[in-house]
Amino acid sequence: MMKPLLAYLPLCAAALLTALTLTACSSSSPVINATHGAKADDGATYGSGPDNTKPYPQSEPVNLNGVSGATVKYEPLSRGGNKNYTVLGQNYQVWRDCSSYLEIGTASWYGPGFHGNKTSNGEVYDQKGYSAAHKNLPLPSYLKVTNLDNGKAVVVRVNDRGPFHGSRIIDLSEGAAKAIDMTGKGTATVKLEYIDVRQGNVIANLAHTVLSGQGSSILNGNAGSQTDAIGDLIADLQNGTKPSLGTTLAAGAAAVQIASTIAQHSNALEDSAPPSSAASNGTNYQVSYASPSSSSATVTSTPSAQMSTGSAFVQIFTTMDQKRAAQVQADYRNNTSYPIVVAAEEGLYRVRIGPIAENDLQRVLLEMKNLGFKDAFIKR
């Protein structure tokens, strides 16, 4: 059965045969969300797949701080693998001019049986590397792949075609799959973010935020970037635009980080200071919580919570239902002395605790796991 399939797959035999032979993974029905399966105004379908598809555009820059994997660099399109093609009677378009792309869906991986084989653009497949197969992206392309089950992320270089099994949106090399801890299960729900690298190795959509540590930063002694977290908030306010929840949270956490750094430098310059004048980690501030009964961003004030000089969070819950996220936020706000916030990202609502001081992260993580959030993880 496998040999005849090769005649139909001059571009992507490895990716398809992997999908067909992975015993740990079963086919799944298509999952429709804003980034995968939804219809665009022009009639095209958002997300990877056959026929008339188009990439769902990113609304936020990509943050690569602390993300390892493939080394991003500018490359012209490969000579092979960048023409529209047909597999098993279905026609696939190549997004040659792609500059913005986001998709949430199921990832799988392929490994040992195809190590050393040629990929769709004529390169040799290295199972230990950080590469991937995708149905529509130009070859080569770079993606940030985040496992939404555990928050782990990796950068991959797309140089192959596939997967052609069910509604899966990407096939990762074994090395990339291990980096986000999905080899045991075989599949994972992932978020794909396009890395728009231009000539001169400039990443056009890179996040330049205080929190990301990339680009110019106030903490490095450079002029603050106009696109940093605090700058985004100020720009919205100056333009009369109501800042998004994500922008507000990022700016608040950045301000805490800056204040902490300033305090540390200030204390280092002082030979001594009265205990009453020292900064206290127990300073209180007001935290707002979204109302579970409302789909708007209207919030109600809650009792003061402990403020942290850290910039890390413990993520406990992710959902596409804003009311559900607000309910979890309200239900567990008395189980921790830290703030519980909801971050809205591309149709997903993530419930996080923090910011938390580094020396307290593991304790809070363990507490949340003991409360039943078994997939809770540290988010920096």
Sine and cosine of phi, psi and omega as CSV:
sin_phi,cos_phi,sin_psi,cos_psi,sin_omega,cos_omega
0.00,0.00,-0.55,0.83,-0.10,-0.99
-0.97,0.26,-0.63,0.78,-0.07,-1.00
-0.88,0.48,-0.72,0.69,0.03,-1.00
-0.85,0.53,-0.50,0.86,-0.01,-1.00
-0.89,0.45,-0.51,0.86,-0.04,-1.00
-0.89,0.46,-0.47,0.88,0.00,-1.00
-0.92,0.40,-0.41,0.91,-0.01,-1.00
-1.00,-0.05,-0.13,0.99,-0.17,-0.99
-0.82,-0.58,0.87,0.50,0.00,-1.00
-0.89,0.45,-0.41,0.91,-0.05,-1.00
-0.99,-0.11,-0.43,0.90,-0.25,-0.97
-0.54,-0.84,0.66,0.75,-0.02,-1.00
-0.87,0.49,-0.67,0.74,-0.07,-1.00
-0.88,0.48,-0.74,0.67,-0.07,-1.00
-0.90,0.44,-0.67,0.74,-0.04,-1.00
-0.94,0.34,-0.71,0.70,-0.04,-1.00
-0.91,0.42,-0.54,0.84,0.07,-1.00
-0.88,0.47,-0.72,0.69,-0.03,-1.00
-0.88,0.47,-0.58,0.81,-0.05,-1.00
-0.97,0.23,-0.41,0.91,-0.11,-0.99
-0.97,-0.25,-0.13,0.99,0.04,-1.00
-0.93,0.37,0.94,-0.34,-0.05,-1.00
-0.98,0.21,-0.34,0.94,-0.05,-1.00
-0.99,0.16,-0.16,0.99,-0.12,-0.99
-0.86,-0.51,0.71,-0.70,0.04,-1.00
-0.93,-0.37,0.38,-0.93,0.00,-1.00
-0.92,0.40,0.46,-0.89,-0.02,-1.00
-0.73,-0.68,0.43,-0.90,0.02,-1.00
-0.96,0.27,0.48,-0.88,-0.03,-1.00
-0.85,0.52,0.67,-0.75,0.06,-1.00
-0.97,-0.25,0.83,-0.55,-0.04,-1.00
-0.98,-0.21,0.83,-0.55,0.15,-0.99
-0.63,-0.78,-0.05,-1.00,-0.08,-1.00
-0.86,0.52,-0.54,0.84,-0.09,-1.00
-1.00,-0.10,-0.23,0.97,-0.08,-1.00
-0.59,-0.81,0.95,-0.30,0.07,-1.00
0.98,-0.20,-0.27,0.96,0.01,-1.00
-0.98,0.21,0.40,-0.92,-0.03,-1.00
-1.00,-0.05,0.71,-0.71,0.09,-1.00
-1.00,0.09,0.23,-0.97,-0.03,-1.00
-0.88,0.47,-0.49,0.87,-0.02,-1.00
-1.00,0.06,0.12,0.99,0.04,-1.00
1.00,-0.05,-0.20,0.98,0.03,-1.00
-0.96,0.29,0.32,-0.95,0.05,-1.00
-0.98,-0.18,0.76,-0.65,0.04,-1.00
-0.96,0.29,0.66,-0.75,0.10,-1.00
0.97,-0.24,0.17,-0.99,-0.04,-1.00
-0.94,0.34,0.52,-0.86,0.01,-1.00
0.46,-0.89,-0.05,-1.00,-0.02,-1.00
-0.99,0.13,0.15,-0.99,0.09,-1.00
0.91,0.40,-0.63,-0.78,-0.15,-0.99
-1.00,0.05,1.00,0.01,-0.02,-1.00
-0.90,-0.44,0.32,-0.95,0.07,-1.00
-0.50,-0.87,0.44,-0.90,0.00,-1.00
-0.96,0.28,0.69,-0.73,0.11,-0.99
-0.96,0.27,0.78,-0.63,-0.11,-0.99
-0.96,0.27,0.56,-0.83,0.08,-1.00
-0.97,0.25,0.59,-0.81,0.07,-1.00
-0.95,-0.31,-0.12,0.99,0.01,-1.00
-0.71,-0.70,0.50,-0.87,0.07,-1.00
-0.93,0.38,0.29,-0.96,-0.05,-1.00
-1.00,-0.07,0.75,-0.66,-0.02,-1.00
-0.99,-0.15,0.90,-0.43,-0.04,-1.00
-0.96,-0.28,0.18,0.98,-0.02,-1.00
-0.89,0.46,0.84,-0.54,0.03,-1.00
0.98,0.22,0.10,0.99,-0.03,-1.00
-0.99,-0.14,0.86,-0.50,0.00,-1.00
-0.99,-0.12,-0.06,-1.00,0.01,-1.00
0.80,-0.61,-0.63,-0.78,-0.02,-1.00
-0.91,0.41,0.58,-0.82,0.07,-1.00
-0.99,0.17,0.86,-0.50,-0.06,-1.00
-0.98,0.19,0.77,-0.64,0.07,-1.00
-0.45,-0.89,0.40,-0.92,0.00,-1.00
-0.95,0.32,0.71,-0.70,0.07,-1.00
-0.61,-0.79,0.68,-0.74,0.12,-0.99
-0.94,0.35,0.28,-0.96,0.01,-1.00
-0.88,0.47,0.61,-0.80,0.03,-1.00
-0.92,0.40,0.44,-0.90,0.04,-1.00
-0.93,0.37,-0.54,0.84,-0.01,-1.00
-0.96,-0.29,0.49,-0.87,0.13,-0.99
1.00,0.04,0.13,0.99,-0.06,-1.00
-0.90,-0.44,0.36,0.93,0.12,-0.99
-0.96,-0.28,0.48,-0.88,0.11,-0.99
-0.83,0.56,0.55,-0.83,-0.12,-0.99
-0.58,-0.82,0.16,-0.99,0.00,-1.00
-0.80,-0.60,0.74,-0.68,0.06,-1.00
-0.74,-0.68,0.82,-0.57,0.04,-1.00
0.77,0.64,0.68,0.73,0.07,-1.00
0.99,0.14,0.01,1.00,0.01,-1.00
-0.93,-0.37,0.66,-0.75,-0.05,-1.00
-0.99,-0.11,0.70,-0.72,-0.03,-1.00
-0.84,-0.54,0.71,-0.70,0.04,-1.00
-0.99,-0.12,0.62,-0.79,0.09,-1.00
-0.99,-0.13,0.80,-0.60,-0.01,-1.00
-0.99,0.15,0.97,0.24,-0.13,-0.99
-0.90,0.44,-0.52,0.85,-0.07,-1.00
-0.98,-0.20,0.43,0.90,-0.05,-1.00
-0.91,0.42,0.75,-0.67,0.08,-1.00
-0.73,-0.68,-0.13,0.99,-0.01,-1.00
-0.47,-0.88,0.79,-0.61,-0.07,-1.00
-0.36,-0.93,0.75,-0.66,0.05,-1.00
-0.68,-0.73,0.67,-0.74,0.06,-1.00
-0.44,-0.90,0.64,-0.77,0.06,-1.00
-0.88,-0.48,0.78,-0.62,-0.03,-1.00
-0.01,-1.00,-0.35,-0.94,-0.09,-1.00
-0.99,-0.10,0.74,-0.67,0.08,-1.00
-0.95,-0.32,0.52,-0.86,0.15,-0.99
-0.78,-0.63,-0.05,-1.00,0.00,-1.00
-0.59,-0.81,0.39,-0.92,0.03,-1.00
-0.71,-0.71,0.59,-0.81,-0.17,-0.99
-0.60,-0.80,-0.93,-0.38,-0.27,-0.96
-0.79,0.61,-0.64,0.77,-0.07,-1.00
-0.91,0.41,-0.20,0.98,-0.10,-0.99
-0.83,-0.56,0.09,1.00,0.04,-1.00
-0.87,0.48,0.80,-0.61,0.00,-1.00
1.00,-0.05,-0.21,0.98,0.06,-1.00
-0.97,0.25,0.26,-0.97,0.03,-1.00
-1.00,0.09,0.64,-0.77,0.08,-1.00
-1.00,0.08,0.01,-1.00,-0.08,-1.00
-0.90,0.43,-0.43,0.90,0.02,-1.00
-0.99,-0.17,0.26,0.97,0.14,-0.99
1.00,-0.01,0.02,1.00,0.02,-1.00
-0.99,0.11,0.19,-0.98,0.02,-1.00
-1.00,-0.06,0.79,-0.62,-0.03,-1.00
-0.96,0.27,0.79,-0.61,0.05,-1.00
-0.91,-0.41,0.95,-0.32,-0.09,-1.00
-0.90,0.44,-0.42,0.91,-0.02,-1.00
-1.00,0.06,-0.12,0.99,-0.02,-1.00
-0.99,0.15,-0.15,-0.99,-0.01,-1.00
-0.90,-0.44,0.97,0.24,-0.03,-1.00
-0.80,-0.60,0.06,-1.00,-0.05,-1.00
-0.35,-0.94,0.34,-0.94,0.10,-1.00
-0.92,-0.38,0.70,-0.71,-0.02,-1.00
-0.64,-0.77,0.53,-0.85,-0.09,-1.00
-0.96,0.28,-0.56,0.83,-0.24,-0.97
-0.81,-0.59,-0.37,0.93,-0.08,-1.00
-0.92,0.40,0.52,-0.86,0.07,-1.00
-0.91,0.42,0.49,-0.87,0.00,-1.00
-0.96,-0.29,0.78,-0.62,-0.11,0.99
-1.00,0.07,0.37,-0.93,0.11,-0.99
-0.69,-0.73,0.30,-0.95,0.03,-1.00
-0.87,-0.50,0.66,-0.75,0.00,-1.00
-0.73,-0.69,0.54,-0.84,0.27,-0.96
-1.00,-0.08,0.83,-0.55,-0.02,-1.00
-0.92,-0.39,0.86,-0.51,-0.01,-1.00
-0.91,-0.42,0.82,-0.58,0.08,-1.00
-0.98,0.22,0.93,-0.35,-0.07,-1.00
-0.95,0.30,-0.18,0.98,0.04,-1.00
-0.98,0.18,-0.46,0.89,-0.05,-1.00
-0.70,-0.72,-0.05,1.00,0.05,-1.00
0.99,0.14,-0.02,1.00,-0.01,-1.00
-0.97,0.23,0.60,-0.80,-0.07,-1.00
-0.74,-0.68,0.41,-0.91,0.03,-1.00
-0.51,-0.86,0.49,-0.87,0.10,-0.99
-0.99,-0.11,0.77,-0.64,0.01,-1.00
-0.84,-0.55,0.42,-0.91,0.08,-1.00
-0.95,-0.30,0.88,-0.48,-0.02,-1.00
-0.99,0.12,0.88,-0.48,-0.01,-1.00
-0.68,-0.74,0.25,0.97,-0.07,-1.00
-0.58,-0.82,0.21,-0.98,0.02,-1.00
-0.95,-0.30,0.55,-0.83,-0.02,-1.00
0.73,-0.68,-0.08,-1.00,-0.13,0.99
-0.99,0.14,0.44,-0.90,-0.01,-1.00
-0.90,-0.44,0.73,0.68,-0.06,-1.00
-0.75,-0.67,0.90,-0.43,0.01,-1.00
0.86,0.51,-0.67,-0.75,-0.06,-1.00
-0.96,-0.29,0.34,0.94,-0.02,-1.00
-0.89,0.46,0.59,-0.81,-0.12,-0.99
-0.96,-0.29,-0.22,0.98,0.01,-1.00
-0.34,-0.94,0.54,-0.84,0.13,-0.99
-0.91,-0.41,0.86,-0.50,-0.03,-1.00
-0.99,-0.13,0.49,-0.87,0.16,-0.99
-0.92,0.39,0.29,-0.96,-0.01,-1.00
-0.87,0.49,-0.64,0.77,0.01,-1.00
-0.87,0.49,-0.69,0.73,0.01,-1.00
-0.93,0.36,-0.64,0.77,0.00,-1.00
-0.89,0.45,-0.63,0.77,0.03,-1.00
-0.92,0.40,-0.57,0.82,-0.04,-1.00
-0.89,0.46,-0.48,0.88,0.01,-1.00
-0.94,-0.34,0.25,0.97,0.16,-0.99
0.85,0.52,0.82,0.58,0.02,-1.00
-0.81,-0.59,0.08,1.00,-0.05,-1.00
-0.94,0.35,-0.54,0.84,-0.03,-1.00
-0.91,0.42,-0.72,0.70,-0.02,-1.00
-0.98,0.21,-0.51,0.86,0.01,-1.00
0.99,-0.13,-0.58,0.82,0.04,-1.00
-0.69,-0.72,0.26,-0.97,0.04,-1.00
-0.37,-0.93,0.45,-0.89,0.13,-0.99
-0.99,0.12,0.85,-0.53,-0.11,-0.99
-0.79,-0.61,0.31,-0.95,0.13,-0.99
-0.90,-0.43,0.82,-0.57,0.02,-1.00
-0.98,-0.22,0.77,-0.64,0.05,-1.00
-0.80,-0.60,0.81,-0.59,-0.03,-1.00
-0.96,0.29,0.69,-0.72,0.07,-1.00
-0.97,-0.24,0.96,-0.29,-0.11,-0.99
-1.00,0.06,1.00,0.04,-0.04,-1.00
-1.00,-0.07,0.78,-0.63,-0.06,-1.00
-0.94,-0.34,0.07,-1.00,0.04,-1.00
-0.83,0.55,0.62,-0.79,-0.09,-1.00
1.00,0.06,0.15,0.99,-0.02,-1.00
0.86,0.51,0.56,0.83,0.07,-1.00
-1.00,-0.01,0.81,-0.59,0.05,-1.00
-1.00,-0.02,0.94,-0.33,-0.15,-0.99
-0.93,0.37,-0.46,0.89,-0.06,-1.00
-0.91,-0.42,0.52,0.86,0.00,-1.00
-0.98,0.21,0.67,-0.74,0.03,-1.00
-0.96,0.27,0.80,-0.60,0.07,-1.00
-0.92,-0.39,1.00,0.10,-0.06,-1.00
-0.83,-0.56,0.39,-0.92,0.07,-1.00
-0.86,0.51,-0.62,0.78,-0.04,-1.00
-0.95,0.31,-0.52,0.85,-0.08,-1.00
-0.98,0.21,-0.43,0.90,-0.04,-1.00
0.97,0.25,0.21,0.98,-0.03,-1.00
-0.95,-0.32,0.50,-0.87,0.00,-1.00
0.95,0.31,-0.25,-0.97,-0.02,-1.00
-0.95,0.32,0.58,-0.82,-0.09,-1.00
-0.58,-0.81,0.61,-0.79,0.06,-1.00
-0.86,0.50,-0.58,0.82,-0.07,-1.00
-0.95,0.31,-0.32,0.95,0.04,-1.00
-1.00,0.00,-0.01,1.00,-0.01,-1.00
1.00,0.07,0.12,0.99,0.01,-1.00
-0.99,-0.10,0.20,-0.98,0.08,-1.00
-0.90,0.43,0.69,-0.72,-0.03,-1.00
-0.91,0.42,0.67,-0.74,0.03,-1.00
-0.93,0.36,0.59,-0.80,0.02,-1.00
-0.93,0.36,-0.23,0.97,0.00,-1.00
-0.96,-0.28,0.25,0.97,0.03,-1.00
-0.96,0.27,0.12,-0.99,-0.12,-0.99
-0.87,0.49,-0.70,0.71,-0.01,-1.00
-0.94,0.34,-0.62,0.78,0.03,-1.00
-0.87,0.48,-0.62,0.79,0.03,-1.00
-0.88,0.47,-0.67,0.74,0.00,-1.00
-0.91,0.42,-0.71,0.70,0.00,-1.00
-0.89,0.46,-0.67,0.74,-0.01,-1.00
-0.88,0.48,-0.67,0.74,0.03,-1.00
-0.88,0.48,-0.71,0.71,-0.02,-1.00
-0.90,0.43,-0.65,0.76,0.00,-1.00
-0.92,0.39,-0.53,0.85,-0.01,-1.00
-1.00,0.09,0.00,1.00,-0.01,-1.00
0.97,0.25,0.28,0.96,-0.01,-1.00
-0.99,-0.11,0.68,-0.73,0.04,-1.00
-0.95,0.31,0.88,-0.47,-0.03,-1.00
-0.88,0.47,0.55,-0.84,0.07,-1.00
-0.95,0.30,0.28,-0.96,0.02,-1.00
-0.88,0.48,-0.66,0.75,-0.01,-1.00
-0.89,0.45,-0.67,0.74,0.02,-1.00
-0.89,0.45,-0.68,0.73,-0.02,-1.00
-0.90,0.43,-0.70,0.72,-0.01,-1.00
-0.91,0.42,-0.67,0.74,-0.01,-1.00
-0.90,0.44,-0.67,0.74,0.01,-1.00
-0.91,0.42,-0.65,0.76,0.01,-1.00
-0.90,0.44,-0.71,0.71,0.01,-1.00
-0.91,0.41,-0.61,0.79,0.03,-1.00
-0.90,0.43,-0.66,0.75,0.01,-1.00
-0.89,0.46,-0.64,0.77,0.05,-1.00
-0.88,0.47,-0.68,0.74,-0.02,-1.00
-0.90,0.43,-0.68,0.73,0.01,-1.00
-0.90,0.44,-0.71,0.71,0.00,-1.00
-0.87,0.49,-0.63,0.77,0.02,-1.00
-0.90,0.44,-0.69,0.73,-0.01,-1.00
-0.91,0.43,-0.69,0.73,0.02,-1.00
-0.88,0.47,-0.67,0.74,0.00,-1.00
-0.90,0.44,-0.64,0.76,0.00,-1.00
-0.90,0.44,-0.69,0.72,0.01,-1.00
-0.92,0.39,-0.64,0.77,-0.01,-1.00
-0.90,0.43,-0.69,0.72,-0.01,-1.00
-0.91,0.41,-0.54,0.84,-0.01,-1.00
-0.93,0.37,-0.45,0.89,-0.03,-1.00
-0.99,0.10,-0.25,0.97,-0.03,-1.00
-1.00,-0.08,0.79,-0.61,0.04,-1.00
-0.91,0.41,-0.63,0.77,0.02,-1.00
-0.40,-0.92,0.35,-0.94,0.03,-1.00
-0.44,-0.90,0.60,-0.80,0.05,-1.00
-0.86,0.50,0.64,-0.77,0.00,-1.00
-0.79,0.61,-0.55,0.83,-0.06,-1.00
-0.94,0.35,-0.33,0.94,-0.04,-1.00
-1.00,-0.09,-0.14,0.99,-0.02,-1.00
-0.96,0.28,0.51,-0.86,0.04,-1.00
-0.92,0.39,0.65,-0.76,-0.04,-1.00
-0.94,-0.34,0.72,-0.69,0.04,-1.00
-0.96,0.30,-0.16,0.99,-0.03,-1.00
-1.00,-0.10,0.20,0.98,0.02,-1.00
-0.83,0.56,0.68,-0.73,-0.02,-1.00
-0.99,-0.16,0.48,-0.87,0.11,-0.99
-0.48,-0.88,0.27,-0.96,-0.07,-1.00
-1.00,0.05,0.68,-0.73,0.05,-1.00
-0.88,-0.48,0.69,-0.72,-0.01,-1.00
-0.97,-0.23,0.59,-0.80,-0.01,-1.00
-0.85,-0.52,0.67,-0.74,0.04,-1.00
-0.92,0.40,0.57,-0.82,0.01,-1.00
-0.99,0.17,0.82,-0.57,-0.02,-1.00
-0.88,0.48,-0.37,0.93,-0.07,-1.00
-1.00,0.01,0.02,1.00,-0.05,-1.00
-0.78,-0.63,0.59,-0.81,0.05,-1.00
-1.00,-0.03,-0.03,1.00,0.02,-1.00
-1.00,0.04,0.03,-1.00,-0.03,-1.00
-1.00,0.01,0.15,0.99,0.02,-1.00
-0.87,0.50,0.72,-0.70,-0.08,-1.00
-0.78,-0.63,0.29,-0.96,0.06,-1.00
-0.86,-0.51,0.54,-0.84,-0.05,-1.00
-0.97,0.25,0.55,-0.83,0.01,-1.00
-0.82,-0.57,0.18,-0.98,0.04,-1.00
-0.83,0.55,0.42,-0.91,-0.02,-1.00
-0.85,0.53,0.57,-0.83,0.03,-1.00
-0.84,-0.55,0.36,-0.93,-0.04,-1.00
-0.92,0.38,0.73,-0.69,0.01,-1.00
-1.00,-0.07,0.63,-0.78,-0.04,-1.00
-0.91,-0.41,0.50,-0.87,0.10,-1.00
-1.00,-0.01,0.07,1.00,0.01,-1.00
-1.00,0.10,0.08,-1.00,0.03,-1.00
-0.79,-0.62,0.20,0.98,-0.01,-1.00
-0.98,-0.22,0.38,-0.92,-0.02,-1.00
-0.77,-0.64,0.30,-0.95,0.21,-0.98
-0.93,-0.36,0.90,-0.43,0.01,-1.00
-1.00,0.02,0.78,-0.63,-0.11,-0.99
-0.90,-0.44,-0.33,0.95,-0.15,-0.99
-0.35,-0.94,0.64,-0.77,0.06,-1.00
-0.72,-0.69,0.70,-0.71,0.00,-1.00
-0.45,-0.89,0.32,-0.95,0.10,-0.99
-1.00,-0.04,-0.06,1.00,-0.05,-1.00
-0.97,-0.23,0.93,-0.36,-0.04,-1.00
-0.89,0.46,-0.64,0.77,0.00,-1.00
-0.90,0.44,-0.62,0.79,0.03,-1.00
-0.91,0.42,-0.68,0.73,0.03,-1.00
-0.88,0.48,-0.69,0.73,0.00,-1.00
-0.90,0.43,-0.56,0.83,0.01,-1.00
-0.92,0.38,-0.69,0.72,0.04,-1.00
-0.89,0.46,-0.66,0.75,0.03,-1.00
-0.85,0.53,-0.72,0.69,-0.03,-1.00
-0.94,0.33,-0.61,0.79,-0.07,-1.00
-0.92,0.38,-0.52,0.85,-0.14,-0.99
-0.93,-0.37,0.15,0.99,-0.06,-1.00
-0.93,0.36,-0.34,0.94,0.02,-1.00
-1.00,-0.02,0.02,1.00,0.00,-1.00
-1.00,-0.07,0.03,1.00,0.00,-1.00
-0.51,-0.86,0.49,-0.87,0.04,-1.00
-0.99,0.10,-0.13,0.99,0.01,-1.00
-1.00,-0.05,0.34,-0.94,0.07,-1.00
-0.90,0.44,0.51,-0.86,0.18,-0.98
-0.91,-0.42,0.82,-0.57,-0.07,-1.00
-0.84,-0.55,0.35,-0.94,0.08,-1.00
-0.89,-0.46,0.86,-0.51,0.03,-1.00
-0.98,-0.20,0.83,-0.56,0.02,-1.00
-1.00,-0.07,0.86,-0.50,-0.04,-1.00
-0.67,-0.75,0.95,-0.31,0.12,-0.99
0.77,0.64,0.76,0.65,0.07,-1.00
1.00,0.09,-0.06,1.00,0.05,-1.00
-0.95,-0.32,0.54,-0.84,0.02,-1.00
-0.87,-0.50,0.88,-0.48,-0.08,-1.00
-0.94,-0.34,0.82,-0.58,0.01,-1.00
-1.00,-0.04,0.86,-0.52,-0.07,-1.00
-0.77,-0.64,0.50,-0.86,0.08,-1.00
-0.95,-0.31,0.78,-0.63,0.04,-1.00
0.58,-0.82,-0.12,-0.99,0.11,0.99
-0.94,0.35,0.50,-0.87,-0.11,-0.99
-0.84,-0.54,0.66,-0.75,0.08,-1.00
-0.89,0.46,0.59,-0.81,-0.07,-1.00
-0.82,0.57,-0.65,0.76,-0.06,-1.00
-0.96,0.27,-0.01,1.00,-0.01,-1.00
-0.89,-0.45,-0.05,1.00,-0.10,-0.99
-0.88,0.48,-0.76,0.65,-0.08,-1.00
-0.90,0.44,-0.59,0.81,0.02,-1.00
-0.90,0.44,-0.73,0.69,-0.01,-1.00
-0.91,0.42,-0.65,0.76,0.03,-1.00
-0.86,0.51,-0.71,0.70,-0.01,-1.00
-0.90,0.43,-0.64,0.77,0.02,-1.00
-0.87,0.50,-0.68,0.73,-0.02,-1.00
-0.93,0.38,-0.63,0.77,0.05,-1.00
-0.89,0.45,-0.63,0.78,0.02,-1.00
-0.93,0.38,-0.39,0.92,0.04,-1.00
-0.99,0.12,-0.05,1.00,0.05,-1.00
0.92,-0.39,-0.07,1.00,0.01,-1.00
-1.00,0.03,0.97,0.26,-0.12,-0.99
-0.90,0.43,-0.44,0.90,-0.03,-1.00
-0.99,-0.12,0.21,0.98,0.02,-1.00
-0.87,0.49,0.56,-0.83,-0.01,-1.00
-0.49,-0.87,0.27,-0.96,0.00,-1.00
-0.99,0.12,0.76,-0.65,-0.01,-1.00
-0.87,-0.50,0.87,-0.49,0.02,-1.00
-0.94,-0.33,0.00,0.00,0.00,0.00
